[in-house]
């Protein structure tokens, strides 16, 4: 039975690889309709609430405000003060 299982495993592997190649080619040829990538800039914030309870009486609640504007979101990761390397 080991010969049959080896042939079966090889056939399944060939089918999976062929399917992956087919999907990648289909995605590469698909037209996105001229849509820009990413999300359109918005105004305001999205609020994300996270609650944690340890079950023994302790816990934490945190509300995070995430800007909808991608540029403002990116500025949140830039250090506030300059270091030694100034332009």
N, C-alpha and C positions, 0 to 999 in steps of 0.2 A: 504493500500500500504506500510505501514511501515514494516510489516513482510517480504514482498518480498524484500524491499531494504536492510533490515538487512541480509537476506540470501545472496543476491547478494554481499554485502560488505564483508561478511565473505568468500565467494567463491573467490573473487578477492584477498583478503589478503592471503588466503591459496596458491593461484597460485603464487603470488609474493614471498612468503617465499620459496616455493618449487623451484622456478626458481633461487633464490639467493643461496640456498644450492647446487643446481646442478652446478652453475657456480663456486662456491668456491671449490667443489670437483674436477671439471675438471681442474682448475688451480693448485690445489695441486698435481695432478697426472701428469701434463704435464712435460716433460723432456726438460731442457733448452739446451741440446746438449753439455754440458760441457763448455758452454761459461762462462767466468768470469763476475761477476756483475760489474757495473760501466762503465766507458769509458776508452779506452786505452789512456795512456799518449801521449801527443803530444808536439810539440815545437811551440814557438811563442805565439801570443796573438790573441784573438778575440776582435775586437773593436765594441763597442755598442755606437751608437750616439742617444742622446735624445735632442729634440728641444722643447722649450716651448715658446709660444707667448701669451701674455695676451690680444692681440687685441687692446690695447690702446697705443702701441708703446714700451712696455716693453717686456722682454723675456729673455731667457737663453738657451745656447747651452752647452751640456756637452758630452764629449767623454770619455768612460770608457774602459780601457784595462783589459781584463780578461785573465789570463794565461790558456793555454790549458793543462798544467801539473797539475794533481790533488794535488800533494804534494806542489807545489809552490802556488797553490790556497789556500790550507789549511794554509800555513805559513803566508798568508796575514792577518789572523785573530788572530795570536799570538802576544801578546804585544812585542814591540821592546826592552824594557829594563826590567830587572828583578826587582822584588820588594824585600821585606824583606825576603821572603822565598827562600833561595838559597840551592841548593843541594850540 
